[in-house]
Amino acid sequence: MVVVIRVLALLALSWGAAFAAEPVRIASGVRYEPIGRWDVDRLNHILTTDTPAFAGIPVTYTPARNAVTLYRVTYPSVIPERGNKPTVATGLVAVPEAGGARLPIVSYQHGTVYGKRQVPSFPEESPETQLMLAQFAGQGYVLIGADYFGLGLSEEPEGYMVKASHQQATYDMLMAARAVLADLKVATGDLYLGGWSQGGFVTLAMLEKLEAAGVPVKATATASTPADVFVALSGFLDYPRKNDATWVPTLFILSAFSFENYYGVPGLARSLLTDEVYDLAKRAYERLPVDTSAVPTDLHKVVKPAYYDPRFFADSAYGRLAAQTQCYRWVVKTPVRTFYGEADEAIRTELGQLPMLYQKSLGNDRVEAVSTGPTSHRGNFAKAVPLWKDWFDGR
């Protein structure tokens, strides 16, 4: 018994030493480091206990079959809106301990977060990443995910819903992940894309860039996708619903400061936000300590009265930038499914269907909108993920 304990202790020390090792540096400035190993029991606990608690509904998932090793990747990129200013970003590569000559890859794009490290490369702090790890990496898919500029270990201000930067961060993360996987001697096969909420927007934007670059994608799936940011924001301002999320004001706060910083429009956020909330909003955007309960849930206490005039909003600097922020107006070549919830407090049913309706108006049937029933924002994600996997598995 003593011998067994000593062996286990040595194994634990060896594994811990591996995590404490210096990052591995490979070509083009990419480096990676192991940050953990999640076994099958942990992955299945996420599927049976943690995710239902996060989503607020029971969902049945395919049980995990294999453990997963996690790596944080640091990679060079550029910021298109700032004249391709060089920057450094982070992301996650998760490698399943599974057999097979070639492992498929899922690139997951995360949703809106309120903590700088609630992102893929810090999976302990990201319930949505945990679900993707358990359902996909635990079933033999390599899972990757970018943290986006301004999040994770990035030193930039956050670029919330800044389209070209989202495209650049995810494209460069994919290239970095492939370099890491090659260094790890992991052979990979087809590429799939998935994303929820903000990540649904980023996923379609990434797909647009990959298709333009000739990078093949087998299939793409999203959930609760704000494919047209102007439509989403205008709906909150002009046609509020009784079930609109209490956190809707945060979307205006994060996008206003991000647009100001990335598009170089000084004073943009101050022009949109009320004087009473501006300082608190700025601290929240900068991820400084704030009392989150102090952020108003009433949009009228956050956005100045003039913006409730649809024409004023459309003509404003903020509105014009929002109108450019869309991810569905190109001829899509990849099979896409956008899942929507009929009780989603952030994404109206019609907005969830918009990419399909636009493509069908062209005569293109490659995009399909799929209902998950009367689900909430989180509930739609929780129900969509196993449907994504069934669809990916069958392609």
C-alpha positions as CSV (number, residue, x, y, z in Angstrom):
1,M,0.0,0.0,0.0
2,V,2.8,2.4,0.9
3,V,4.5,1.6,-2.4
4,V,1.3,2.4,-4.3
5,I,0.9,5.7,-2.5
6,R,4.5,6.7,-3.3
7,V,4.0,5.8,-7.0
8,L,0.9,7.9,-7.1
9,A,2.6,10.8,-5.4
10,L,5.5,10.6,-7.9
11,L,3.1,10.6,-10.8
12,A,1.3,13.6,-9.3
13,L,4.5,15.5,-8.9
14,S,5.6,14.6,-12.4
15,W,2.3,15.9,-13.9
16,G,2.5,19.0,-11.8
17,A,6.1,19.6,-12.9
18,A,4.9,19.3,-16.5
19,F,2.4,22.1,-16.0
20,A,5.0,24.2,-14.3
21,A,7.4,23.8,-17.2
22,E,8.4,26.7,-19.5
23,P,6.1,27.3,-22.4
24,V,7.1,25.6,-25.6
25,R,8.0,28.0,-28.3
26,I,7.4,27.1,-31.9
27,A,7.5,28.9,-35.3
28,S,6.3,32.5,-35.9
29,G,6.2,33.5,-32.2
30,V,3.6,31.0,-31.1
31,R,4.0,29.3,-27.7
32,Y,1.9,26.9,-25.7
33,E,1.9,25.5,-22.2
34,P,-0.2,22.7,-20.6
35,I,-2.7,24.0,-18.0
36,G,-4.5,20.9,-17.0
37,R,-5.9,17.4,-17.6
38,W,-9.6,16.8,-17.2
39,D,-10.6,13.1,-16.7
40,V,-13.8,11.4,-17.8
41,D,-15.5,11.7,-14.4
42,R,-14.9,15.5,-14.4
43,L,-16.2,15.9,-17.9
44,N,-19.3,13.9,-17.2
45,H,-20.0,15.9,-14.0
46,I,-20.0,19.0,-16.2
47,L,-22.6,17.3,-18.5
48,T,-24.9,16.0,-15.7
49,T,-24.6,18.6,-13.0
50,D,-22.7,21.8,-13.9
51,T,-24.3,22.6,-17.2
52,P,-27.9,22.0,-16.1
53,A,-27.2,24.4,-13.2
54,F,-25.7,27.0,-15.5
55,A,-28.6,26.7,-18.1
56,G,-31.4,26.3,-15.7
57,I,-32.9,23.3,-17.6
58,P,-32.2,19.6,-17.8
59,V,-30.5,18.4,-21.0
60,T,-29.2,15.0,-22.0
61,Y,-25.7,14.8,-23.4
62,T,-23.6,12.0,-24.9
63,P,-21.3,10.9,-22.0
64,A,-17.6,11.7,-22.3
65,R,-15.4,8.8,-23.4
66,N,-11.9,10.1,-23.0
67,A,-9.8,12.5,-20.9
68,V,-8.6,15.8,-22.3
69,T,-5.3,17.7,-22.0
70,L,-5.6,21.5,-22.1
71,Y,-3.1,23.9,-23.4
72,R,-3.0,27.7,-23.3
73,V,-1.7,29.2,-26.5
74,T,-0.1,32.6,-26.9
75,Y,0.1,33.9,-30.5
76,P,0.9,37.0,-32.5
77,S,-1.8,38.8,-34.4
78,V,-2.7,42.3,-35.7
79,I,-5.5,44.7,-35.2
80,P,-7.1,45.6,-38.6
81,E,-8.9,48.7,-37.3
82,R,-5.6,50.2,-36.0
83,G,-3.7,49.8,-39.2
84,N,-2.7,46.2,-38.5
85,K,-1.0,47.2,-35.2
86,P,0.9,44.1,-33.9
87,T,-0.6,42.5,-30.8
88,V,-0.4,39.3,-28.8
89,A,-3.5,37.1,-28.0
90,T,-4.3,33.9,-26.2
91,G,-6.6,30.9,-26.7
92,L,-7.2,27.3,-25.8
93,V,-6.2,24.0,-27.5
94,A,-7.7,20.9,-26.0
95,V,-6.5,17.5,-27.1
96,P,-8.5,14.4,-26.4
97,E,-6.8,11.3,-25.3
98,A,-8.4,9.3,-28.0
99,G,-7.3,7.0,-30.7
100,G,-7.8,7.6,-34.4
101,A,-5.6,8.6,-37.3
102,R,-7.0,12.0,-37.7
103,L,-9.0,14.0,-35.1
104,P,-11.7,16.5,-36.2
105,I,-11.3,20.1,-34.9
106,V,-14.1,22.3,-33.5
107,S,-13.3,26.0,-33.2
108,Y,-15.5,27.4,-30.5
109,Q,-16.2,31.1,-30.3
110,H,-17.3,32.2,-26.8
111,G,-20.2,34.5,-25.8
112,T,-20.2,37.8,-23.9
113,V,-18.3,37.7,-20.6
114,Y,-18.0,40.1,-17.7
115,G,-14.7,38.9,-16.4
116,K,-11.4,39.3,-18.4
117,R,-10.6,35.6,-17.8
118,Q,-14.0,34.0,-18.4
119,V,-12.7,32.7,-21.7
120,P,-11.5,29.5,-23.3
121,S,-7.8,29.7,-22.1
122,F,-9.0,29.9,-18.5
123,P,-11.6,27.1,-18.7
124,E,-12.0,26.9,-14.9
125,E,-13.8,30.3,-15.2
126,S,-15.8,29.6,-18.3
127,P,-18.9,27.4,-18.0
128,E,-19.6,27.5,-21.7
129,T,-16.1,26.3,-22.5
130,Q,-16.5,23.5,-20.0
131,L,-19.6,22.3,-21.8
132,M,-17.8,22.3,-25.1
133,L,-14.9,20.4,-23.6
134,A,-17.1,17.8,-22.1
135,Q,-19.3,17.3,-25.1
136,F,-16.8,17.6,-27.9
137,A,-13.2,17.1,-26.6
138,G,-14.6,14.3,-24.4
139,Q,-15.9,12.6,-27.6
140,G,-12.7,12.8,-29.6
141,Y,-12.8,16.2,-31.1
142,V,-9.9,18.7,-30.8
143,L,-11.4,21.8,-29.3
144,I,-9.8,25.2,-29.9
145,G,-11.0,28.7,-29.0
146,A,-9.7,32.3,-29.1
147,D,-10.1,34.7,-26.2
148,Y,-10.6,37.8,-28.5
149,F,-8.6,40.9,-28.2
150,G,-8.7,42.5,-24.7
151,L,-9.6,39.3,-22.9
152,G,-7.5,36.4,-21.5
153,L,-3.9,37.6,-21.3
154,S,-4.3,40.3,-24.0
155,E,-3.2,43.8,-22.9
156,E,-5.4,45.6,-25.4
157,P,-8.7,47.2,-24.5
158,E,-11.6,44.9,-25.3
159,G,-12.9,44.8,-28.9
160,Y,-16.5,43.8,-28.2
161,M,-18.3,43.2,-31.5
162,V,-15.5,44.8,-33.5
163,K,-15.9,42.5,-36.6
164,A,-12.5,42.6,-38.3
165,S,-10.6,42.2,-35.0
166,H,-12.8,39.2,-34.2
167,Q,-12.1,37.7,-37.6
168,Q,-8.3,38.3,-37.2
169,A,-8.1,36.9,-33.7
170,T,-10.0,33.7,-34.6
171,Y,-8.2,33.2,-37.9
172,D,-4.8,33.6,-36.3
173,M,-5.8,31.4,-33.4
174,L,-6.7,28.6,-35.9
175,M,-3.3,29.0,-37.6
176,A,-1.5,28.9,-34.2
177,A,-3.5,25.9,-33.1
178,R,-2.6,24.0,-36.2
179,A,1.1,24.8,-35.5
180,V,0.7,23.6,-31.9
181,L,-1.1,20.4,-32.9
182,A,1.7,19.7,-35.5
183,D,4.3,20.2,-32.8
184,L,2.4,17.7,-30.5
185,K,2.2,15.3,-33.4
186,V,-1.6,15.3,-33.4
187,A,-3.0,14.6,-36.9
188,T,-6.3,16.5,-37.6
189,G,-9.1,16.2,-40.0
190,D,-12.2,18.3,-40.8
191,L,-12.8,21.7,-39.3
192,Y,-16.1,22.7,-37.7
193,L,-17.1,26.0,-36.2
194,G,-19.5,26.7,-33.4
195,G,-20.4,29.7,-31.2
196,W,-23.1,31.1,-28.8
197,S,-24.4,34.6,-28.4
198,Q,-21.6,37.1,-29.2
199,G,-19.7,34.0,-30.3
200,G,-22.4,33.2,-32.8
201,F,-21.7,36.5,-34.4
202,V,-18.0,35.9,-34.3
203,T,-18.4,32.4,-35.7
204,L,-20.2,33.6,-38.8
205,A,-17.7,36.4,-39.2
206,M,-14.9,33.9,-38.9
207,L,-16.6,31.7,-41.5
208,E,-16.8,34.6,-43.9
209,K,-13.0,35.2,-43.5
210,L,-12.2,31.5,-43.9
211,E,-14.2,31.1,-47.0
212,A,-12.6,34.2,-48.5
213,A,-9.2,32.7,-47.7
214,G,-10.1,29.4,-49.2
215,V,-9.9,27.5,-45.9
216,P,-12.4,24.6,-46.0
217,V,-15.0,24.3,-43.2
218,K,-17.0,21.1,-43.0
219,A,-20.0,22.7,-41.2
220,T,-20.9,25.6,-38.9
221,A,-23.4,25.9,-36.1
222,T,-24.4,28.8,-33.9
223,A,-26.9,29.6,-31.1
224,S,-28.6,32.9,-30.2
225,T,-26.8,34.8,-32.9
226,P,-27.0,38.6,-33.1
227,A,-26.1,38.5,-36.8
228,D,-27.0,42.1,-37.3
229,V,-26.0,44.3,-34.4
230,F,-27.9,47.3,-35.6
231,V,-31.1,45.2,-35.7
232,A,-30.5,43.9,-32.2
233,L,-29.8,47.3,-30.7
234,S,-32.6,49.1,-32.5
235,G,-35.0,46.5,-31.3
236,F,-34.0,47.1,-27.6
237,L,-34.4,50.8,-28.1
238,D,-37.5,51.0,-30.2
239,Y,-39.5,47.9,-29.5
240,P,-38.6,46.6,-26.1
241,R,-40.2,43.4,-24.9
242,K,-41.3,42.5,-21.4
243,N,-38.8,39.7,-21.3
244,D,-35.7,41.7,-22.5
245,A,-32.7,40.7,-20.4
246,T,-31.8,42.8,-17.5
247,W,-28.2,42.8,-18.8
248,V,-29.1,44.4,-22.1
249,P,-27.6,47.8,-21.0
250,T,-24.2,46.1,-20.8
251,L,-24.3,45.4,-24.5
252,F,-24.5,49.2,-25.2
253,I,-21.7,49.9,-22.7
254,L,-19.3,47.3,-24.1
255,S,-19.9,48.1,-27.7
256,A,-19.8,51.9,-27.2
257,F,-16.3,51.9,-25.6
258,S,-15.0,49.2,-28.0
259,F,-16.1,51.1,-31.0
260,E,-14.6,54.3,-29.6
261,N,-11.2,52.6,-29.0
262,Y,-11.0,50.5,-32.1
263,Y,-12.5,52.8,-34.7
264,G,-10.8,55.9,-33.3
265,V,-13.9,58.0,-32.4
266,P,-13.1,60.0,-29.3
267,G,-16.1,60.7,-27.1
268,L,-18.3,58.1,-28.7
269,A,-19.2,56.4,-25.5
270,R,-19.9,59.7,-23.8
271,S,-22.2,60.8,-26.6
272,L,-24.3,57.6,-26.1
273,L,-24.3,57.0,-22.3
274,T,-26.0,59.1,-19.7
275,D,-23.8,61.3,-17.5
276,E,-25.0,59.5,-14.4
277,V,-23.7,56.1,-15.6
278,Y,-20.7,57.0,-17.7
279,D,-18.0,56.7,-15.0
280,L,-19.3,53.4,-13.8
281,A,-19.7,52.1,-17.3
282,K,-16.1,53.0,-18.2
283,R,-14.8,51.1,-15.1
284,A,-17.0,48.1,-16.1
285,Y,-15.6,48.1,-19.6
286,E,-12.0,48.4,-18.4
287,R,-12.6,45.4,-16.1
288,L,-11.9,47.5,-13.0
289,P,-13.6,46.6,-9.7
290,V,-17.3,47.7,-9.8
291,D,-20.4,46.9,-7.9
292,T,-22.3,45.1,-10.7
293,S,-25.6,45.6,-8.9
294,A,-25.0,49.4,-9.4
295,V,-25.2,49.0,-13.2
296,P,-28.8,50.0,-14.1
297,T,-31.0,47.4,-15.6
298,D,-33.3,50.1,-17.1
299,L,-31.9,51.0,-20.5
300,H,-33.3,54.5,-20.2
301,K,-30.9,55.1,-17.3
302,V,-28.0,54.1,-19.5
303,V,-28.7,55.4,-23.0
304,K,-29.4,59.1,-23.6
305,P,-33.0,60.0,-24.7
306,A,-32.1,61.1,-28.2
307,Y,-31.2,57.6,-29.2
308,Y,-34.8,56.4,-28.8
309,D,-35.6,58.4,-32.0
310,P,-34.9,55.8,-34.7
311,R,-33.6,58.4,-37.2
312,F,-31.3,59.9,-34.7
313,F,-29.9,56.5,-33.8
314,A,-29.4,55.5,-37.4
315,D,-27.6,58.8,-38.2
316,S,-25.4,58.9,-35.1
317,A,-21.8,57.8,-35.2
318,Y,-22.6,54.9,-32.9
319,G,-25.5,53.8,-35.1
320,R,-23.5,54.0,-38.3
321,L,-20.8,51.8,-36.8
322,A,-23.5,49.3,-35.5
323,A,-25.0,49.2,-39.0
324,Q,-21.7,48.0,-40.4
325,T,-21.5,45.2,-37.8
326,Q,-23.2,42.3,-39.5
327,C,-22.1,38.7,-40.4
328,Y,-24.6,37.3,-42.8
329,R,-24.5,39.4,-46.0
330,W,-22.3,37.3,-48.3
331,V,-23.0,34.2,-50.4
332,V,-22.4,31.4,-47.9
333,K,-20.8,28.2,-49.3
334,T,-20.6,26.1,-46.1
335,P,-23.6,24.3,-44.5
336,V,-24.7,26.4,-41.5
337,R,-27.3,25.9,-38.9
338,T,-28.3,28.7,-36.6
339,F,-30.2,27.6,-33.5
340,Y,-32.6,30.0,-31.8
341,G,-34.8,29.9,-28.6
342,E,-38.4,31.1,-28.8
343,A,-38.1,32.6,-25.3
344,D,-34.6,34.0,-25.7
345,E,-34.5,37.2,-23.7
346,A,-31.7,38.7,-25.8
347,I,-32.2,37.4,-29.4
348,R,-35.6,37.7,-31.0
349,T,-36.8,34.7,-33.0
350,E,-36.7,36.7,-36.2
351,L,-33.1,37.8,-35.5
352,G,-32.2,34.2,-34.9
353,Q,-33.7,33.3,-38.3
354,L,-32.2,36.3,-40.2
355,P,-29.1,34.6,-41.7
356,M,-31.3,31.9,-43.2
357,L,-33.9,34.3,-44.5
358,Y,-31.3,36.5,-46.2
359,Q,-29.6,33.5,-47.8
360,K,-32.9,32.1,-49.0
361,S,-33.8,35.5,-50.5
362,L,-30.8,34.9,-52.7
363,G,-31.9,31.4,-53.5
364,N,-29.2,29.8,-51.3
365,D,-30.4,26.9,-49.1
366,R,-27.1,26.3,-47.2
367,V,-28.2,28.2,-44.1
368,E,-31.0,26.7,-41.9
369,A,-32.5,28.2,-38.8
370,V,-33.5,25.6,-36.1
371,S,-35.7,26.2,-33.1
372,T,-34.9,24.6,-29.7
373,G,-38.4,25.4,-28.5
374,P,-39.4,27.9,-25.8
375,T,-35.8,28.2,-24.4
376,S,-34.0,31.1,-22.8
377,H,-30.7,32.5,-24.0
378,R,-28.7,30.0,-21.9
379,G,-31.2,27.3,-22.4
380,N,-30.9,27.6,-26.2
381,F,-27.2,27.1,-25.9
382,A,-27.5,24.1,-23.6
383,K,-30.0,22.4,-25.9
384,A,-28.2,23.4,-29.1
385,V,-24.7,21.9,-28.3
386,P,-25.8,18.2,-28.4
387,L,-27.6,19.0,-31.7
388,W,-24.5,20.6,-33.1
389,K,-22.6,17.4,-32.2
390,D,-25.1,15.1,-33.8
391,W,-25.0,17.1,-36.9
392,F,-21.2,17.3,-37.0
393,D,-20.9,13.6,-36.3
394,G,-23.1,12.8,-39.3
395,R,-21.2,14.9,-41.8
